[in-house]
Amino acid sequence: MFILASYGYKQGQIYNINCQTAPLIEAIRKQAYTDICNLLNNRQIQIVKEIDETCQRLEAKQKKLYRLENPIPDEELKEVTSAKSKIRPGSDVKEPPKVEENLEEVKKADEVKETKDQKKEPPQRGKIDKNVKKEDPKKAGAKKPVVEEVKELSPEEIKAQKLEAEKDEVRKEIAEIQSRKERLYEKQDIIKSSKERYSLIPKEIDLIDQSGNRKFVKNKYEDLASSFLNTRVVYQVAILEENDSYQLFDIDGYCIRTIEEDATYIEEPDSKGKNKSKLANKKK
């Protein structure tokens, strides 16, 4: 005979109810508090690390955008490239061809071209080329289709367009990283408030069944737990307050979930009108 005590955010523990109520409730109270504190502490460490990594990524993207928006002037760039292209003394470099040799090669090429042109026979006058088609008089007056001239972009214009596209992409990445950073800070604030809320272990707890009914365990400490608790049932742990009211011993799941999990997480009202959290199944 056992039950599942649920608490925190998707946390819980199985307990044997074939025992007295007092030690059972004491075990649930201590275990729930320990598990919740450990979850909050571990998640806080993870978020601090994520914030640090996100800030580093954001800084790198901002530096990249600054370099794109403030490029090095062409004169300075030429000076840098010319300094790199200087030849070191003592290196093996081929001597450039002499000017006289270049002139002789050009003359020889011109002479060969002239001889080829002379061999070609000039076209005889009076003969009609058979390959030339006669123009149809009916089609002579037809309008020629208007062809829109496509303006070719200069290399400078193409380069400018690529630069603007790269800037837009970097700005988009910066906005996404900034949004992630803000959400991480929100989660961090909720964790801090939750730790303050549970700075001390609750004095008394109660169990709530799936129908929302309290079991009033503090009045049944001497009884056998199996006499009023149903086996194989999930009971929500609640904290008792001074005016005999209660609040659930839970955590806001937003601070525990990752940002990637938030993207697939939705809240749907259950049949009793309470907000029931469910993970949305992705449709493939």
C-alpha positions as MATLAB code, in Angstrom:
seq = 'MFILASYGYKQGQIYNINCQTAPLIEAIRKQAYTDICNLLNNRQIQIVKEIDETCQRLEAKQKKLYRLENPIPDEELKEVTSAKSKIRPGSDVKEPPKVEENLEEVKKADEVKETKDQKKEPPQRGKIDKNVKKEDPKKAGAKKPVVEEVKELSPEEIKAQKLEAEKDEVRKEIAEIQSRKERLYEKQDIIKSSKERYSLIPKEIDLIDQSGNRKFVKNKYEDLASSFLNTRVVYQVAILEENDSYQLFDIDGYCIRTIEEDATYIEEPDSKGKNKSKLANKKK';
ca = [
       0.000    0.000    0.000;
       1.538    3.290   -1.094;
       0.797    6.837   -2.238;
       2.654    9.471   -4.238;
       3.206   12.791   -2.472;
       3.569   15.558   -5.082;
       5.283   18.917   -4.439;
       7.609   21.547   -5.939;
       7.713   21.438   -9.732;
       7.165   17.918  -11.083;
       8.660   16.490   -7.903;
       7.343   13.762   -5.705;
       8.084   10.702   -3.598;
       6.373    7.359   -3.036;
       5.496    6.488    0.572;
       4.183    3.400    2.273;
       0.929    4.166    4.097;
       0.868    0.991    6.160;
       2.121    2.974    9.162;
       1.073    5.592   11.690;
       0.166    8.999   10.252;
       2.539   11.144   12.349;
       5.861    9.663   11.135;
       4.546    9.514    7.564;
       3.649   13.229    7.497;
       6.951   14.159    9.160;
       8.888   12.239    6.498;
       6.912   13.923    3.713;
       7.441   17.381    5.243;
      11.233   17.035    5.506;
      11.722   15.317    2.137;
       9.591   17.832    0.256;
      11.439   20.788    1.750;
      14.859   19.271    0.998;
      13.979   18.418   -2.604;
      12.527   21.869   -3.312;
      15.551   23.688   -1.865;
      17.954   21.506   -3.859;
      16.035   22.122   -7.071;
      16.031   25.894   -6.555;
      19.743   25.992   -5.716;
      20.786   23.850   -8.682;
      18.623   25.807  -11.092;
      20.017   29.093   -9.768;
      23.569   27.925  -10.506;
      22.566   26.910  -14.032;
      20.902   30.256  -14.743;
      23.930   32.234  -13.528;
      26.081   30.223  -15.931;
      23.607   30.738  -18.798;
      23.503   34.491  -18.166;
      27.305   34.681  -18.277;
      27.458   32.749  -21.570;
      24.651   34.847  -23.055;
      26.407   38.104  -22.124;
      29.591   36.894  -23.817;
      27.697   36.004  -26.996;
      25.910   39.345  -26.959;
      29.176   41.250  -26.579;
      30.771   39.334  -29.480;
      27.807   40.064  -31.787;
      27.799   43.748  -30.836;
      31.510   44.003  -31.655;
      30.900   42.329  -35.009;
      28.099   44.771  -35.817;
      30.330   47.709  -34.871;
      33.029   46.488  -37.274;
      30.468   46.137  -40.063;
      29.035   49.608  -39.453;
      32.475   51.190  -39.100;
      34.685   49.533  -41.724;
      38.372   50.365  -42.121;
      38.932   53.139  -44.743;
      40.316   51.962  -48.089;
      43.519   53.956  -47.668;
      44.343   52.308  -44.344;
      43.365   48.917  -45.746;
      45.704   49.397  -48.704;
      48.536   50.346  -46.391;
      48.002   47.184  -44.379;
      47.828   44.950  -47.437;
      50.862   46.597  -49.043;
      52.854   46.139  -45.859;
      51.990   42.451  -45.827;
      52.880   42.001  -49.506;
      56.387   43.449  -49.179;
      59.061   40.986  -50.221;
      61.610   40.067  -47.629;
      65.285   40.579  -48.540;
      67.074   37.446  -49.666;
      63.947   35.702  -50.948;
      64.029   34.015  -54.402;
      62.140   36.232  -56.838;
      62.099   35.869  -60.604;
      63.303   38.884  -62.553;
      60.596   40.640  -64.599;
      60.879   40.236  -68.408;
      62.749   42.978  -70.213;
      60.887   45.601  -72.245;
      62.764   44.854  -75.491;
      61.792   41.186  -75.398;
      58.117   42.132  -74.907;
      58.214   44.473  -77.922;
      59.684   41.793  -80.176;
      56.978   39.310  -79.175;
      54.259   41.882  -79.937;
      55.716   42.598  -83.393;
      55.849   38.908  -84.262;
      52.222   38.478  -83.256;
      51.162   41.438  -85.461;
      53.034   40.019  -88.484;
      51.345   36.629  -88.144;
      47.939   38.338  -87.931;
      48.574   40.390  -91.109;
      49.510   37.310  -93.144;
      46.330   35.560  -92.092;
      44.202   38.566  -93.075;
      45.819   38.726  -96.544;
      45.029   35.074  -97.261;
      41.333   35.726  -96.772;
      39.578   36.528 -100.094;
      37.439   39.671 -100.141;
      33.779   39.073 -100.786;
      32.709   39.355 -104.460;
      30.295   42.099 -105.320;
      27.017   41.352 -107.039;
      26.526   37.954 -105.508;
      23.623   37.367 -103.137;
      24.172   35.448 -100.033;
      21.811   32.486 -100.012;
      21.813   32.309  -96.248;
      20.228   35.762  -95.949;
      16.468   35.420  -95.548;
      14.149   37.798  -97.373;
      12.140   40.047  -95.126;
       8.402   39.443  -95.239;
       6.667   42.726  -96.183;
       3.654   41.804  -94.020;
       5.858   41.414  -90.974;
       7.854   44.513  -91.733;
       5.339   46.783  -90.090;
       4.913   44.570  -87.016;
       6.003   46.070  -83.741;
       9.042   44.615  -82.126;
       8.577   43.361  -78.554;
       9.779   45.798  -75.952;
      12.614   44.300  -73.960;
      13.239   45.851  -70.585;
      16.838   46.544  -69.972;
      18.124   44.927  -66.818;
      20.547   47.184  -65.102;
      23.660   45.329  -64.116;
      24.931   46.114  -60.659;
      28.455   47.275  -60.256;
      30.814   45.322  -57.976;
      30.570   48.153  -55.444;
      26.758   47.934  -55.383;
      26.822   44.140  -54.987;
      29.305   44.466  -52.170;
      27.122   47.102  -50.460;
      24.034   44.875  -50.696;
      25.867   41.916  -49.175;
      27.136   44.157  -46.377;
      23.608   45.388  -45.521;
      22.257   41.816  -45.538;
      25.000   40.753  -43.135;
      24.226   43.732  -40.855;
      20.528   42.827  -40.747;
      21.367   39.228  -39.856;
      23.660   40.306  -37.017;
      21.029   42.757  -35.693;
      18.463   39.949  -35.673;
      20.827   37.689  -33.725;
      21.506   40.494  -31.222;
      17.763   40.987  -30.642;
      17.259   37.251  -30.016;
      20.180   37.066  -27.582;
      18.948   40.186  -25.761;
      15.471   38.659  -25.391;
      16.989   35.450  -24.017;
      19.048   37.447  -21.543;
      15.972   39.293  -20.235;
      14.045   36.043  -19.732;
      16.948   34.515  -17.849;
      16.977   37.491  -15.491;
      13.212   37.036  -14.952;
      13.736   33.388  -14.034;
      16.549   34.376  -11.687;
      14.293   36.851   -9.867;
      11.555   34.231   -9.405;
      14.056   31.761   -7.979;
      15.257   34.363   -5.463;
      11.693   35.092   -4.336;
      10.939   31.348   -4.082;
      14.013   30.785   -1.916;
      12.907   33.614    0.361;
       9.453   32.066    0.561;
      10.933   28.707    1.612;
      13.751   30.042    3.759;
      12.327   28.028    6.669;
      10.828   24.560    6.687;
       7.015   24.610    7.037;
       5.731   23.786   10.512;
       2.664   21.831    9.427;
       1.515   20.321    6.138;
      -1.592   18.667    4.826;
      -2.473   16.410    1.898;
      -4.933   17.312   -0.870;
      -6.473   14.574   -3.015;
      -7.133   14.786   -6.757;
     -10.649   16.128   -6.106;
      -9.259   19.071   -4.104;
     -10.358   17.743   -0.718;
      -8.122   18.154    2.332;
      -7.355   15.107    4.462;
      -6.809   17.076    7.754;
      -3.913   14.845    8.708;
      -3.025   16.875   11.845;
      -6.199   15.527   13.482;
      -5.238   11.918   12.646;
      -1.629   11.631   13.786;
      -2.413    8.625   16.014;
      -4.422    6.809   13.318;
      -3.130    4.363   10.765;
      -2.494    6.252    7.504;
      -4.067    3.513    5.390;
      -7.362    3.992    7.249;
      -8.117    7.308    5.510;
      -5.614    7.511    2.629;
      -6.332    5.600   -0.556;
      -3.581    3.501   -2.037;
      -2.152    4.284   -5.506;
      -3.359    7.891   -5.314;
      -1.413   11.126   -5.905;
      -1.718   13.608   -3.022;
      -0.591   17.233   -3.332;
       1.396   18.514   -0.367;
       0.107   21.813    1.086;
       1.453   24.178    3.756;
      -0.900   25.058    6.610;
      -1.144   28.704    7.653;
      -2.228   30.338   10.917;
      -5.886   30.913   10.002;
      -6.288   27.222    9.063;
      -5.965   28.042    5.368;
      -3.345   26.455    3.142;
      -1.163   27.078    0.131;
       0.340   24.488   -2.171;
       3.912   23.481   -1.464;
       5.001   24.141   -5.049;
       7.281   26.231   -7.270;
       6.514   28.462  -10.241;
       7.592   26.242  -13.109;
       8.663   29.195  -15.251;
      11.880   29.609  -13.270;
      12.689   25.896  -13.499;
      11.984   25.348  -17.191;
      14.582   26.180  -19.801;
      13.853   28.751  -22.510;
      13.633   25.938  -25.054;
      11.017   24.175  -22.902;
       9.027   27.416  -22.607;
       8.603   27.422  -26.391;
       6.591   24.159  -26.239;
       4.807   24.793  -22.938;
       1.150   25.850  -22.741;
      -1.399   26.112  -19.947;
      -4.850   24.664  -20.444;
      -7.775   24.934  -18.000;
      -8.936   21.554  -16.721;
     -12.531   20.445  -16.290;
     -12.707   21.924  -12.771;
     -11.724   25.408  -13.908;
      -8.212   25.270  -12.452;
      -5.130   25.964  -14.517;
      -3.511   22.693  -15.401;
      -0.071   22.790  -16.939;
       0.712   20.539  -19.832;
       3.509   20.198  -22.306;
       2.434   20.755  -25.865;
       3.230   17.857  -28.170;
       4.926   18.971  -31.360;
       3.185   17.787  -34.479;
       5.698   16.463  -36.936;
];
